[in-house]
Structure formats: structure tokens, C-alpha cells
Amino acid sequence: MKYDVSILMPAIRTHQWLMLYGSLFSACRKHSWELVLVSPFDLPEELEDKFDNIKLIKDFGAPTRAAQIGALECEGEYMYHCVDDAIFLPDAIDNALIFHKANCKHKDVINMRYREGALYSGQTFPPQFWLAHFHDPLRLPGIPNNYKISLHHFMKTEYFMELGGWDCRFEYINHPLHDLMFRVQADGGILYDSETDATTCNHYMGSSVDHGPIEEAQDKSDMPIFNEIYGKPNAASQRIHLDINNWKESPSVWERRFKDSVPDSYDKLGY
């Protein structure tokens, strides 16, 4: 592998990328890394053609499709899925790498704990937040009460590929992230919580700012698919491995975000 870790995210908030990229230097000082962004928009001028460890892949599809396309381009031994409104905290990635190499097996995952709140005001979540059954919508027959969740996961890239990544029938990546982690646990993998928060993230409530298409996708499309799958016992054990190329069945343009046309910048989305 070319890098120790690939930090991967579907991304549209170009105005936040410079801050995000800069924070990675304090989060990963001892290991090599690349930032893999999948976006309908170009890099901002401050980042364009200036750094050889930024990879931008243009795609106009839904976030899950975009993430899967990006995962196929990751050149790190480990893959860390995150979001583009994150600020990475000092030593977080170094610590995850050191912990995984010392304590984890091939199938094990580190849940990179995050905090989120408006204007980065979020506080550390309690330990039980990372248990699936802490969340009412995840109390389904197919989700055992000892299963954990990880929305920002740190895992072996090779193992991610073996599992077939995310199910790109889902539009937004929240439900397929849960699905992937349940498949990991059904396959014998263990989820470990990161020792500290790894990022602090901004947070848009409901359909505010650019969150409307995400809210709509989760409620109208993703949740019914997820509830159908996990409404049955032993659901994850029956779907551990997917086709890594399932992203090809997802539309090339995400119409919830781009109803009429695809603008050439985030500003032109009109949020």
C-alpha cells in the first residue's frame, strides 16, 4: 500500500476543505496518509495542484455511491470513513493506527468517536451512544442487543473490499454504515471505541442549509429498505458479503440534490 491510511469522504462543502485538510497534519504526524474526496465540485484554489496526497474524484451520484467509488481508489492499508465538515483532533489517527496494530485482528474495526453540534459546539457522547439499541430506530429483530455502531469507521481497506463495502441501494450513507458494521460483527469482527474523540463536526438540523436532500433520502427511501432488511432475525449473517461494484446500479446523478442541473460550485446550490 502507498499510504498507512486513506481518509475517505463523499464531499460537497468545499469551503470547509482547507480547514479539514489542515487539521489532518496534527491528527496523523507519525504515519503517511491521503485524503480521498468524492465530489461534484473541484478543489478550491487553496488546495488545487498544491498537495500530492489529496485525491479528488468527480461524481454526481448519491453519497453512498460516491463513498463506494472513493473506497475503490484508496491506497492506504487502513481506510477511515469520515465527513467533510469534520475537524480532526490531535493524534487521533496516529493513536488509532497504533491501537489497531497492537490489539486488533484483520476483521476488527475502531469506531472513531466524534462529537457534533452547531458551529462545532458538540460534547463527547456517553459510552452507551455507540450501542445500537441505545437508538430506538435500531431496536429491530435483526439487530442483536450487543451490537455496536460506528459512523466514522477505521478498518483494514482489504477487509472492507472483502465485505463488498456499502450497499448502494441506500442513498445517504447513514443506514449503509450501520449495515456494514452489523455485517462486520456477524462476520466475527469486534468494534473498539477510539480512546478519545477523533473529530469535532458541525451539525445541521433537519432540512436546514444543505441537509434537506439527506433528510428526505433517509426518511423516504433508506429507512424503509433498512427496516425491511433488519426486520428479520439474523439479518446481517445472511448478507455479510456484497458485490463491491454495486455502486454501478445507483443513478449517476442524485436527483434529490440536483433536481434540474448540476452547478459547478457549492455556492451555486443556493443554500
C-alpha positions in Angstrom: 0.0 0.0 0.0 1.2 3.5 -0.8 -0.1 5.1 2.5 -0.8 3.9 6.0 -4.3 5.3 6.0 -6.8 6.8 3.5 -9.2 9.3 4.9 -12.3 9.0 2.7 -15.5 11.1 2.4 -18.2 12.0 -0.1 -18.0 15.8 0.0 -19.7 18.9 -1.2 -18.7 21.6 1.3 -15.7 23.0 -0.5 -15.5 26.0 1.8 -14.6 23.6 4.7 -11.9 21.5 3.0 -8.9 23.7 3.7 -9.6 23.6 7.4 -10.3 19.9 7.3 -7.1 19.2 5.4 -5.0 21.3 7.8 -6.3 19.5 10.8 -5.1 16.2 9.5 -1.5 17.2 10.0 -1.9 17.2 13.8 -4.1 14.1 13.8 -1.6 12.0 11.9 2.0 13.1 12.5 3.7 9.7 12.6 2.1 7.9 9.7 1.5 8.5 6.0 -1.9 9.5 4.8 -4.0 10.6 1.9 -7.3 12.5 1.7 -9.8 11.0 -0.8 -12.7 13.3 -1.7 -15.6 12.3 -4.0 -17.5 15.4 -5.1 -19.4 17.0 -7.9 -17.1 20.1 -7.3 -13.5 20.9 -8.0 -10.9 21.5 -5.3 -10.8 25.1 -4.0 -7.9 27.2 -5.3 -6.1 26.9 -2.0 -5.8 23.1 -2.4 -5.7 22.7 -6.2 -2.3 21.3 -7.5 -0.6 22.0 -4.2 -0.5 18.7 -2.4 0.2 15.3 -3.7 -1.8 13.4 -1.0 -5.2 14.8 -2.0 -7.3 12.8 -4.4 -10.4 14.3 -5.9 -12.8 12.1 -7.8 -15.7 13.8 -9.6 -19.1 12.1 -9.2 -22.7 13.5 -9.2 -24.4 10.5 -7.6 -25.8 9.9 -4.1 -23.4 10.0 -1.1 -23.3 6.2 -0.7 -22.4 5.7 -4.3 -19.8 8.4 -4.1 -18.2 6.9 -1.0 -18.0 3.4 -2.6 -16.3 4.9 -5.7 -13.8 6.6 -3.4 -13.1 3.5 -1.5 -12.1 1.7 -4.7 -9.4 4.4 -5.1 -8.0 4.3 -1.6 -4.3 3.3 -1.4 -4.0 3.1 2.3 -3.6 0.0 4.4 -6.4 1.3 6.5 -9.5 3.3 5.5 -11.1 5.9 7.7 -14.5 7.0 6.6 -15.4 10.5 7.8 -17.4 13.6 6.8 -16.3 16.9 5.2 -17.4 19.2 8.0 -15.1 17.5 10.4 -12.1 19.0 12.2 -9.6 16.2 13.2 -8.3 16.3 16.7 -4.6 16.0 17.6 -3.0 12.5 17.4 -6.4 10.8 16.8 -5.4 8.9 13.7 -1.9 8.1 14.9 -3.5 6.6 18.1 -5.9 4.5 16.0 -3.2 3.1 13.9 -1.1 2.2 16.9 -4.0 0.6 18.7 -5.2 -1.4 15.8 -1.7 -2.8 15.0 -1.2 -3.7 18.7 -4.7 -5.1 19.6 -6.8 -5.8 16.6 -7.2 -8.7 14.1 -8.0 -8.4 10.4 -11.7 -8.0 10.9 -11.7 -5.6 13.8 -12.8 -2.0 13.5 -12.1 1.1 15.5 -15.2 3.3 16.0 -13.7 6.8 15.6 -15.8 8.6 18.1 -16.9 12.1 17.2 -18.8 14.9 18.6 -21.1 17.2 16.7 -23.1 20.4 17.3 -24.0 23.7 15.6 -20.8 25.6 15.0 -18.7 22.8 16.4 -20.3 23.1 19.9 -20.9 19.4 20.4 -19.8 17.5 23.5 -18.5 13.9 24.0 -21.3 11.3 23.6 -21.7 8.9 26.6 -20.3 5.4 26.0 -23.8 3.9 25.5 -24.4 6.1 22.5 -22.3 3.7 20.5 -24.6 0.7 21.3 -27.1 0.1 18.5 -30.1 -0.4 20.9 -29.4 3.0 22.5 -31.2 4.3 19.5 -34.9 3.5 19.1 -34.9 3.1 15.3 -32.2 0.4 15.6 -34.2 -1.8 18.0 -35.1 -4.2 15.3 -35.4 -8.1 15.3 -32.3 -8.4 13.1 -30.0 -6.3 15.3 -28.7 -8.1 18.5 -28.7 -6.0 21.6 -24.9 -6.3 22.0 -24.2 -4.9 18.5 -22.3 -1.6 18.3 -22.4 1.2 15.7 -19.7 3.2 14.0 -20.5 6.0 11.6 -16.8 7.0 11.3 -15.0 3.7 11.0 -11.3 2.9 10.8 -10.7 -0.5 9.3 -8.4 -2.5 7.1 -9.0 -1.5 3.5 -8.6 -5.0 2.3 -11.3 -6.3 4.7 -13.7 -3.5 3.5 -13.2 -4.8 0.0 -13.7 -8.4 1.0 -17.1 -7.4 2.5 -18.1 -5.6 -0.7 -18.3 -2.2 1.1 -21.6 -0.4 1.4 -25.0 -1.3 -0.1 -25.5 1.4 -2.7 -29.3 0.9 -2.8 -29.2 3.4 0.1 -28.8 7.0 -1.0 -27.4 8.6 2.1 -24.6 6.8 3.9 -26.1 6.6 7.5 -28.0 3.4 7.1 -25.4 1.6 5.0 -22.8 2.5 7.6 -24.9 0.7 10.2 -25.4 -2.2 7.8 -21.7 -2.5 7.2 -20.8 -2.6 10.9 -23.5 -5.2 11.6 -22.1 -7.3 8.8 -18.6 -6.9 10.4 -19.9 -8.1 13.7 -21.9 -11.0 12.1 -18.6 -12.0 10.5 -16.8 -12.1 13.8 -15.2 -8.7 13.8 -15.0 -6.6 17.0 -15.8 -2.9 17.2 -13.5 -1.0 19.6 -14.2 2.6 20.6 -11.4 5.1 20.0 -9.7 6.1 23.2 -10.7 9.8 22.7 -12.9 11.8 20.3 -11.3 11.8 16.9 -13.2 14.7 15.3 -15.5 17.6 16.1 -18.2 18.2 13.5 -20.6 20.9 12.5 -24.3 19.9 12.5 -27.3 21.0 10.5 -30.6 20.0 12.0 -33.5 18.6 9.9 -33.6 20.2 6.5 -31.7 23.3 7.3 -28.9 24.6 5.0 -27.8 21.8 2.7 -29.3 18.9 4.7 -32.7 18.7 3.1 -32.0 16.1 0.5 -30.3 14.0 3.1 -33.3 14.1 5.4 -35.6 13.3 2.6 -33.5 10.3 1.4 -33.3 8.8 4.8 -37.0 9.1 5.6 -38.5 8.2 2.2 -36.0 5.7 0.7 -33.3 4.5 3.1 -35.2 3.7 6.2 -37.9 1.5 4.6 -35.1 -0.6 2.9 -33.2 -0.8 6.2 -36.3 -1.8 8.2 -37.2 -4.5 5.7 -33.7 -6.0 5.9 -33.3 -5.8 9.7 -36.9 -6.6 10.5 -35.9 -10.3 10.2 -33.7 -12.2 12.7 -30.1 -12.9 11.8 -30.3 -10.4 9.0 -26.6 -9.4 8.9 -25.3 -13.0 8.9 -27.3 -13.6 5.7 -25.7 -10.7 3.8 -22.2 -10.4 5.0 -20.6 -10.1 1.6 -21.9 -7.8 -1.2 -20.7 -7.0 -4.7 -18.1 -4.2 -4.4 -19.4 -2.9 -7.8 -23.0 -2.5 -6.6 -22.5 1.3 -6.9 -22.9 0.9 -10.7 -26.6 0.2 -10.1 -27.1 3.6 -8.4 -28.0 6.6 -10.7 -25.1 8.7 -11.9 -26.9 11.9 -10.8 -28.5 12.3 -7.4 -31.8 14.0 -8.3 -32.7 14.9 -4.7 -29.7 17.2 -4.6 -29.6 18.1 -8.3 -33.2 18.4 -9.4 -32.7 20.5 -12.5 -29.0 20.7 -13.2 -25.6 20.2 -11.6 -24.0 23.6 -10.7 -20.2 23.9 -10.8 -19.8 25.1 -7.3 -21.3 24.7 -3.8 -22.2 28.4 -3.7 -24.5 28.0 -6.7 -26.5 25.3 -4.9 -28.2 28.4 -3.3 -28.1 27.3 0.4 
